[in-house]
């Protein structure tokens, strides 16, 4: 196990950026159709008044995806933080399911695609890959 604890870097104002996180729960109607519902918007680390922050970087754009009705090259971000992000998950009692978190950063929403725990580099350190939920950029 590495001896280097990098968790302090993730809140350093020289590197870190702020963001918020939307938590979503599946709501199931009488016909069994699920609808993701935002249950909370998190702007601070739980139990504190410290704004959510971490190192956020733009990743290389995904490869161009060509479909019969559209072409897309989604924007992808990488986030390293001590905040506990969620991917698809189920409550401990197995009765409630959750959709992946949505990260709101720099005016755009990004859907969490991967949550990778990196506790080897400091307790509660996470690496997240998220993809833009917006349509392609508009050129004027």
Backbone torsions as a table, in degrees:
resi	resn	phi	psi	omega
1	UNK	NA	132.8	179.3
2	UNK	-63.9	146.9	178.2
3	UNK	-89.1	-8.9	-176.3
4	UNK	-80.3	119.3	176.6
5	UNK	-100.9	110.3	-176.5
6	UNK	-100.1	5.5	-174.6
7	UNK	-60.5	-30.7	179.9
8	UNK	-66.1	-26.9	-179.7
9	UNK	-68.5	-28.9	-174.6
10	UNK	-71.2	-11.6	176.5
11	UNK	-117.0	3.8	179.8
12	UNK	-67.8	122.6	-178.7
13	UNK	-58.3	-20.8	178.5
14	UNK	-71.3	-24.9	-175.9
15	UNK	-120.3	-31.8	-171.5
16	UNK	-81.8	153.7	176.5
17	UNK	-130.1	155.4	179.9
18	UNK	-94.4	155.9	178.6
19	UNK	-157.9	172.3	172.4
20	UNK	-127.1	164.5	-177.0
21	UNK	-131.0	130.4	175.1
22	UNK	-98.3	124.0	176.1
23	UNK	-94.2	135.4	-177.6
24	UNK	-127.2	137.6	178.2
25	UNK	-114.7	146.3	174.8
26	UNK	-77.4	127.7	173.0
27	UNK	-107.1	126.8	-176.7
28	UNK	-107.9	124.1	-179.9
29	UNK	-85.4	-178.3	-176.9
30	UNK	-61.6	-23.0	179.5
31	UNK	-92.3	2.4	179.5
32	UNK	84.3	10.3	179.3
33	UNK	-86.0	130.2	-179.8
34	UNK	-94.4	143.7	176.4
35	UNK	-132.1	122.0	176.5
36	UNK	-68.6	130.2	-179.2
37	UNK	-123.6	127.1	177.6
38	UNK	-67.9	120.2	-179.5
39	UNK	-98.7	-23.7	177.7
40	UNK	-162.2	153.4	172.0
41	UNK	-117.0	118.0	-174.9
42	UNK	-98.4	124.8	-179.0
43	UNK	-118.3	-13.0	179.2
44	UNK	-130.5	158.7	174.6
45	UNK	-62.4	137.2	-177.1
46	UNK	-52.3	132.9	178.0
47	UNK	78.3	7.8	-179.6
48	UNK	-135.3	178.3	172.0
49	UNK	-109.5	11.1	-179.6
50	UNK	-77.4	124.1	-179.8
51	UNK	-60.2	145.7	175.4
52	UNK	-59.9	133.8	178.8
53	UNK	-153.0	165.0	178.0
54	UNK	178.7	177.8	177.8
55	UNK	-86.6	118.1	-178.8
56	UNK	-115.6	126.5	178.0
57	UNK	-132.5	150.7	174.0
58	UNK	-78.6	134.2	175.0
59	UNK	-94.4	168.6	175.0
60	UNK	-59.0	143.7	178.5
61	UNK	-61.4	149.1	176.2
62	UNK	-66.0	161.0	178.3
63	UNK	-62.7	151.8	179.0
64	UNK	-61.4	127.5	176.3
65	UNK	-106.5	121.5	-178.7
66	UNK	-108.8	119.4	176.7
67	UNK	-116.2	163.7	179.5
68	UNK	-57.4	-29.4	-176.1
69	UNK	-109.8	-1.5	-178.7
70	UNK	-166.8	160.5	171.3
71	UNK	-121.7	133.8	-178.2
72	UNK	-135.3	144.4	170.2
73	UNK	-135.2	84.7	-172.2
74	UNK	-61.5	147.0	174.8
75	UNK	-84.6	138.4	-176.5
76	UNK	-127.0	138.4	174.5
77	UNK	-120.3	156.8	175.1
78	UNK	-116.7	132.3	179.4
79	UNK	-127.2	129.1	172.2
80	UNK	-115.5	123.6	-174.5
81	UNK	-156.9	166.4	173.2
82	UNK	-96.1	5.5	175.1
83	UNK	-78.0	139.6	-179.4
84	UNK	-85.0	90.9	178.3
85	UNK	-71.1	159.2	177.2
86	UNK	-119.8	137.8	165.2
87	UNK	-96.1	-155.9	173.3
88	UNK	-62.1	130.2	-176.7
89	UNK	-150.6	166.9	-179.7
90	UNK	-128.7	143.4	178.7
91	UNK	-64.2	162.2	-177.2
92	UNK	-58.7	-33.0	179.6
93	UNK	-83.6	-4.8	177.4
94	UNK	77.1	7.7	-175.7
95	UNK	-95.6	-20.8	-176.5
96	UNK	-121.3	131.6	176.2
97	UNK	-109.8	149.9	-178.1
98	UNK	-124.1	144.4	173.1
99	UNK	-84.0	162.5	177.2
100	UNK	-60.6	149.8	176.9
101	UNK	-61.2	157.8	171.2
102	UNK	-115.5	124.7	177.5
103	UNK	-94.6	126.8	176.6
104	UNK	-104.1	111.4	-176.4
105	UNK	-142.0	135.3	174.6
106	UNK	55.3	35.3	176.9
107	UNK	81.5	3.3	-179.6
108	UNK	-126.0	157.7	177.5
109	UNK	-104.7	136.0	-178.7
110	UNK	-126.8	130.0	-179.9
111	UNK	-87.1	127.9	179.6
112	UNK	-66.3	124.2	179.6
113	UNK	-104.5	-35.8	-179.4
114	UNK	-139.0	136.5	173.0
115	UNK	-122.6	116.2	-176.9
116	UNK	-118.0	113.0	177.7
117	UNK	-72.9	129.2	179.4
118	UNK	-120.2	49.7	-176.7
119	UNK	-64.8	-12.5	175.9
120	UNK	-64.5	-21.4	-178.6
121	UNK	-108.5	21.7	179.3
122	UNK	133.8	135.2	-176.5
123	UNK	-55.7	130.6	175.6
124	UNK	73.7	24.6	178.3
125	UNK	-90.6	132.0	-178.4
126	UNK	-127.1	147.8	172.5
127	UNK	-117.9	131.2	-176.2
128	UNK	-128.9	139.5	171.8
129	UNK	-113.9	128.1	-177.2
130	UNK	-133.9	148.1	-176.3
131	UNK	-115.3	139.8	-179.8
132	UNK	-58.6	140.6	177.3
133	UNK	-94.9	-1.5	-177.2
134	UNK	-84.9	158.2	173.8
135	UNK	-70.2	171.8	179.7
136	UNK	-56.1	153.4	178.1
137	UNK	-58.6	147.7	178.6
138	UNK	-99.5	133.2	178.0
139	UNK	-104.4	131.1	-179.9
140	UNK	-111.8	NA	NA
